[in-house]
Amino acid sequence: MRIEAASLDKRATYFLMTSFLIPRPIAWVGTRSEDGHDNLAPFSYFMGVSSDPPLIAISVARGRRGALKDTCVNLLARRDCTVSIVSASELGPMHATAAPLPREASEFESAELVAVDGVAVDAPRPERARVAMECRLHTATDLGSTHLLVLEVVAYEIGVELVDGRVPVDALEPVARLGGEYALLGELLATP
Ligand SMILES: Cc1cc2nc3c(=O)[nH]c(=O)nc-3n(C[C@H](O)[C@H](O)[C@H](O)COP(=O)(O)O)c2cc1C
């Protein structure tokens, strides 16, 4: 089967692409608005970009009626955020923070999450996240329907013991986003 990309509308494209661009890690992004309201939301269009300097990227689609999502508004205005990694025990609270709330409402409160302030950045993170990064906006590219936001990591908050400088997989228990489902890691394979 061959499908011309132009033959699919944006909904069909979303369903198709997110069903095979898997498994995707989930960036749980904490920001603060210009008037001081905390915000937390998950993004699975999320990737590592560079280790030197340490860069990661998320892409934030426009929301209803083309409006920018709170995360994008806050990042463009304040340039600071935290990006936490979602572990198995955070699946429920993480999913709850995807609800579209009014700009002044905090997903930390609605999902009953304790917020911890960043040290180097003016943005909150969920206390229970095992791995979080404090980030500053490096580059924002408006792609029309989506903003590609490249973030420079300025600090790591690691709540588990490192082994040989790495976060052990079994200590992180990362959750991945599939098409419409979530997944945990299955069998680990040694590098051939
Ligand atoms: C697991 C998961 C992954 C998501 N990934 C994205 C994404 O990559 N880009 C995006 O624009 N929205 C994504 N969303 C939807 C946003 O989380 C949702 O629109 C949220 O309300 C945005 O919050 P905000 O307006 O506070 O920024 C995702 C939702 C879930 C549950």
The ligand as an SDF file (V2000), in Angstrom:
LIG
                    3D

 31 33  0  0  0  0  0  0  0  0999 V2000
    0.7620   11.3710   26.2570 C   0  0  0  0  0  0  0  0  0  0  0  0
    0.3920   12.6690   25.5990 C   0  0  0  0  0  0  0  0  0  0  0  0
    1.2480   13.2170   24.6630 C   0  0  0  0  0  0  0  0  0  0  0  0
    0.9320   14.4380   24.0470 C   0  0  0  0  0  0  0  0  0  0  0  0
    1.8120   14.9430   23.1270 N   0  0  0  0  0  0  0  0  0  0  0  0
    1.5590   16.1520   22.5770 C   0  0  0  0  0  0  0  0  0  0  0  0
    2.4900   16.7270   21.6470 C   0  0  0  0  0  0  0  0  0  0  0  0
    3.5450   16.1680   21.3440 O   0  0  0  0  0  0  0  0  0  0  0  0
    2.1750   17.9430   21.1300 N   0  0  0  0  0  0  0  0  0  0  0  0
    1.0490   18.6250   21.4780 C   0  0  0  0  0  0  0  0  0  0  0  0
    0.8230   19.7290   20.9930 O   0  0  0  0  0  0  0  0  0  0  0  0
    0.1520   18.0920   22.3520 N   0  0  0  0  0  0  0  0  0  0  0  0
    0.3880   16.8930   22.9100 C   0  0  0  0  0  0  0  0  0  0  0  0
   -0.4940   16.3630   23.8130 N   0  0  0  0  0  0  0  0  0  0  0  0
   -1.6700   17.1550   24.2010 C   0  0  0  0  0  0  0  0  0  0  0  0
   -1.3100   18.2120   25.2600 C   0  0  0  0  0  0  0  0  0  0  0  0
   -0.7730   17.6050   26.4190 O   0  0  0  0  0  0  0  0  0  0  0  0
   -2.6060   18.9720   25.6320 C   0  0  0  0  0  0  0  0  0  0  0  0
   -3.0420   19.6980   24.4970 O   0  0  0  0  0  0  0  0  0  0  0  0
   -2.4710   19.8830   26.8330 C   0  0  0  0  0  0  0  0  0  0  0  0
   -3.7550   20.3340   27.2200 O   0  0  0  0  0  0  0  0  0  0  0  0
   -1.6030   21.0860   26.5700 C   0  0  0  0  0  0  0  0  0  0  0  0
   -1.5660   21.8010   27.7730 O   0  0  0  0  0  0  0  0  0  0  0  0
   -1.2610   23.3430   27.8950 P   0  0  0  0  0  0  0  0  0  0  0  0
   -2.3250   24.1140   27.1390 O   0  0  0  0  0  0  0  0  0  0  0  0
   -1.3270   23.5560   29.3780 O   0  0  0  0  0  0  0  0  0  0  0  0
    0.1050   23.5710   27.3280 O   0  0  0  0  0  0  0  0  0  0  0  0
   -0.2450   15.1250   24.4020 C   0  0  0  0  0  0  0  0  0  0  0  0
   -1.1210   14.5550   25.3400 C   0  0  0  0  0  0  0  0  0  0  0  0
   -0.8040   13.3320   25.9240 C   0  0  0  0  0  0  0  0  0  0  0  0
   -1.7490   12.7380   26.9340 C   0  0  0  0  0  0  0  0  0  0  0  0
  1  2  1  0
  2  3  1  0
  2 30  2  0
  3  4  2  0
  4  5  1  0
  4 28  1  0
  5  6  2  0
  6  7  1  0
  6 13  1  0
  7  8  2  0
  7  9  1  0
  9 10  1  0
 10 11  2  0
 10 12  1  0
 12 13  2  0
 13 14  1  0
 14 15  1  0
 14 28  1  0
 15 16  1  0
 16 17  1  0
 16 18  1  0
 18 19  1  0
 18 20  1  0
 20 21  1  0
 20 22  1  0
 22 23  1  0
 23 24  1  0
 24 25  2  0
 24 26  1  0
 24 27  1  0
 28 29  2  0
 29 30  1  0
 30 31  1  0
M  END
$$$$
